[in-house]
Amino acid sequence: MTQPAINAVTENPSSARSLTQPKSQAWYRPTLSHEHGVYVVLLVSFLTGAALAQAWTLATTLALVCAFFGFQAEHPIVLQIKQRRSLKPRFLVWGGMYSAVSVAIAFWLYLSSPVLLWLYLGAVAALVVDAVSVLHREQKSIFNEFITFTAVCLAAPLAEAVTTGTISATAMGLWVLNTLYFSSTIFTVKLRKTKTSSPVPGVVYHAIATLIVATLYHLGWLPLIATLAFGLALLKFGIIALYQKWYRTAKIQWVAMIETGTAFGFLVIVVLSLLPAHLT
């Protein structure tokens, strides 16, 4: 994914240079996404779904591999779209290979769990939206970034679906919870830039997100402790807004540590709220 909210978590200056280095253009050299923040989002979301399923099978492992290759396939596809009039064999080859692996595993999993079709359709729709945004040079918009997080966080219901064969209301609640939690990063990262330094959009977003999460708890789609885990997003945003001057000049490594640390803190709280009592 090419979203700045994810880039800022683990920004890698060398990634921009890699496209200009002759050796990296060889078609046989694998393309690997430098959006390390997405790996965190994908892993955390998947593990919350696996915790809900309270089991780990071969299908669970294959689903994680499928999600990983699906994410890797998006990277060269987006790079090729950015080239517009110039076809790059490296992007086409590796985009095709990653897609083939992901689709093959997805089809095998579907044979055992047809309910996965709904998740696949959601992922494909997000890819289409992302591709259109890239074509119109709007991949950095808040809307497209939110769609990105929405798609990656489908890993939560995916983990439960392949393990149990069903998608529960709680799994969908976890999907929304993960999406809202990680999407808060969009607004914290924007506080680093002068043009988007106003905390007002972030305040509005977090107020709406809190209302949604509270509603999910009221409907019984989320346990209380998992619901309270969203408080980490509120706490993080509040502290960053309070110390915005420091945050705007802090090294990207500090930003990465904050985002990664709070993400795994969120994971621990949610997982402990889902595991059976004898395991906690």
Secondary structure, DSSP 8 states (H G I E B T S, - for coil): ---HHHHGGG--HHHHHHTTSGGGGSTTS------HHHHHHHHHHHHHHHHHHT---HHHHHHHHHHHHHHHHHHHHHHHHHHTT---HHHHHHHHHHHHHHHHHHHHHHHH-TTHHHHHHHHHHHHHHHHHHHHTT-TTSHHHHHHHHHHHTTHHHHHHHHHHSS--HHHHHHHHHHHHHHHHHHHHHHTTSSTT--SHHHHHHHHHHHHHHHHHHHTTSS-HHHHHTTHHHHHHHHHHHHTHHHHHHS-HHHHHHHHHHHHHHHHHHHHHHHS-GGG-
